[in-house]
Amino acid sequence: MRTLIKNALRSEVAQDPITIKGWVRTRRDNKSFSFLEMNDGTCLANIQCIADAGIPGYDDIAKMTTGAAVGITGKLVESPGKGQKWEIHATEVELIGEAAADYPLQKKGHTPEFLRSIAHLRPRANLYGAVFRMRSRMALAVHRFFDERDFTCVHTPIITASDCEGAGEMFRVTTLDPSQAPNKKAQDFKNDFFEKATYLTVSGQLEGETFATALSNIYTFGPTFRAENSNTTRHASEFWMIEPEMAFCDLEGDMDLAEEFVKYLVQDALENNEGDLDIFCKFVDKSLRQRLELVAEKPFKRVSYTEAVEILAACGKKFAYPVEWGVNLQSEHERFLTEEHFKGPITVYNYPKCVKPFYMRTNDDGKTVTAMDLLVPGIGEIIGGAQREERLDVLLANMKEHNLREEDYDWYLDLRKYGSCPHAGFGMGFERMLMFATGMKNIRDVIPFARTPGNCEF
């Protein structure tokens, strides 16, 4: 059984013998021995292996180039070198898989653009190995957070007939010849696979509500898709969403849970990062740790949308997007509020009804809805949520305003007919949270294989 490098480096007592298997980062040869720097992806650190000439397998040492897969058996001993506690004195080396001479990840700097073009190899780079280990640990933290609070995990469908956001930016799912596929107005889908217009989901929220009104507190965690032609550093066509939904919950309770959730994930990133946070702080964003600690420790300031607009209008700063009541806040507005005005995380609530989806609960003023966004420094919006409209008559009126057909949402309306109750929830883009936790500036760099307009490789 092989020993993982991260476990070897944690050892308090030397083990004899041990076997590690991984990939060569560098090799240096002397006349009678060689140094091999090995990494198996379990942690950021490499382990140094010293192989003396003449040991079994040493005849292949010249083939153990950067990128080659190698097995090392030997004794774990204290290292006299700086920056490492242990090294391995090999008693046997094994060449498992050679790396051709054109192996692209040599020991030099590589641009993010180049590494995206070899996304099948970039996890071997130190930075991206750290990113995807962080992604794995944070996914575990998401499930832990909700499990500790008695939420039930629900797997909502990827294929849907409902447009949750009402924006129409959805990918069609069809088995018909695209040149002969009916448009939505024709309503002639009898020859299509599902016999109706179907799409890749933009959100699991509506389906999640059906389970919240039965199981009380639920959450979904899965892929979502947006056919939005936005080729920016913040948008992807396929991304993962975390969407809790809570029965008998209002906007206040929704904000409480969302703020607690963000703080929990940030604290987990600070405490359980296997040393990966260090590489982000060193090479990506030197202020990252300070910003994470700020969000972990400082309470979220709550401010209404109207108050936020007043602050932005009075600040004297010229924005690329003009600020006025009734328009959505842009990233530049959100970052000004968090980074310059409040100097910390904030929650903005009670947005104009005209810029929000049909399912959000209308406030008594008739102009705003019980929507909320959590904003953090360096990113802007990291969570969006709302109390849902539980009143059937009001929901029907909202659907009419959004030109949605009742027959397409009859099952959703049933939730208001049979035992309706106040309920609320929110959505967190998992990649947006990862960008915040790692300091990475492009969403393509926190997704294993990015799908963006014009790009669907691998």
Secondary structure, DSSP 8 states (H G I E B T S, - for coil): ----HHHHHH-SS--SSEEEEEEEEEEEE-SSEEEEEEE-SSSS--EEEEEETTSTTGGGGGG--TT-EEEEEEEEEE--STT-SEEEEEEEEEEEE---TT-S--SS---HHHHHHTTTTGGGSHHHHHHHHHHHHHHHHHHHHHHHTT-EE----SEES--SSSS----EE--S-GGG---TTT---TTSSSSS-EEE-S-SHHHHHHHHHHHSEEEEEEEEE------STT--SEEEEEEEEEET--HHHHHHHHHHHHHHHHHHHHHS-TTHHHHHHHHT-TTHHHHHHHHHHS--EEEEHHHHHHHHHHS----SS---TTS---HHHHHIIIIIISSS-EEEEEEEGGGS-TTB-B-TTSSEEEEEEEEETTTEEEEEEEEB---HHHHHHHHHHTT--GGGGHHHHHHHHSS---EEEEEEEHHHHHHHHH--S-GGGSSSS--BTTB---
